[in-house]
Amino acid sequence: MRGGMGGSSAGFASLIVLSGAALAADLPGNWALEVTQDTRTYETFAVLAQGSTQTIADEYASKQVRPQLEFRCVPGSGVSITVRLDWRRFISSFNTEVGFKVDDKELMLVNWGVDRSNRITMPRGESDTRELIEYLSGGERLQVEVIPYSESLITIEYDIAGIDAGLAALEGKCAN
């Protein structure tokens, strides 16, 4: 059932204002590192992000969207990284199974929560985030799959070359 968790369809992504310049030139691969602020809570956080290599149709098949993989932490709070996938389209209003496949590694299936916008999936605990980061470490190509509520399988890919250096730069932003 769409909208079952009572969130707005605009989603959390529309509430973020960029407050720093991207540091993509300083990072290997296609990663961007920015400091952003949530305009609702005024919380500042650092985000290492990358859009998928291809687009997918939104839930109405009226436009193409590019899902974004994000790693986040709060500057000055130590290094507690969270991960999330902003699908930029409706996925589900309840927990959803997401599959990750890095290079030639075995498929990793996880059961992730869905935020109030019903567009963003994320692990429910810190240990799940650490497990995913370990799985992605040293990878070059990432394939992600999800089955949106009442729809067919969606598969997207990311060029995650340089992920270890990107995560180290993100940790540097938040460790102080």
C-alpha positions, -999 to +999 in steps of 0.1 A: +000+000+000+016+033-011+019+060+015+014+036+043+039+052+066+024+087+063+054+105+047+052+131+020+061+120-015+085+149-019+109+130+004+138+139+026+160+147-004+141+179-011+149+192+023+187+192+018+206+224+010+242+221-003+265+242+019+298+232+005+315+227-028+318+191-041+353+177-037+350+152-065+383+164-081+401+152-049+385+117-050+392+088-073+363+075-095+329+091-097+325+100-060+314+134-047+320+145-011+299+174+002+289+190+034+251+195+035+225+208+059+190+195+065+168+226+064+142+210+088+166+201+116+196+223+107+218+193+112+250+195+092+264+162+078+290+151+053+279+129+024+299+108+000+276+101-030+274+087-064+245+084-090+239+051-108+255+046-142+221+044-158+186+058-152+154+039-143+117+048-148+099+064-120+068+047-105+046+062-132+069+055-161+067+092-169+103+102-164+138+087-159+155+090-125+191+083-114+192+065-080+219+077-056+241+057-032+251+078-002+273+073+028+269+099+056+283+110+089+281+141+112+312+163+114+327+163+149+307+133+162+334+107+156+331+083+128+297+067+126+288+062+090+253+055+077+244+043+042+213+048+022+200+044-013+178+072-026+159+055-055+143+089-064+110+070-070+085+050-049+099+017-037+077+005-008+060+016+023+076-012+044+109-031+048+123-042+015+149-068+004+178-052-015+205-073-033+241-061-037+267-078-060+302-064-062+324-076-091+325-114-089+315-117-052+285-137-042+252-117-041+245-101-007+208-099+002+197-076+030+164-065+044+164-027+047+140-002+061+122+024+040+120+060+051+088+081+053+091+092+017+089+055+006+118+063-018+149+057+003+161+024+016+186+020+044+199-005+069+183-007+103+215-009+123+251+002+125+264-034+121+245-038+088+262-006+075+297-020+086+289-053+069+280-036+036+311-013+037+333-044+042+315-061+013+321-031-010+357-026+000+381-028-030+352-032-054+350-017-089+315-024-101+283-027-079+250-040-091+220-033-069+186-049-073+152-043-056+116-053-063+094-022-057+060-030-043+037-046-069+063-042-097+091-061-115+127-063-105+148-031-109+186-035-114+210-005-113+248-003-114+275+019-098+311+024-107+325+022-072+362+024-081+379+044-053+353+037-027+380+030+000+396+064-006+362+081-007+352+065+026+385+075+042+379+111+030+344+110+045+358+097+078+383+126+078+354+151+076+336+136+106+364+124+129+372+159+143 
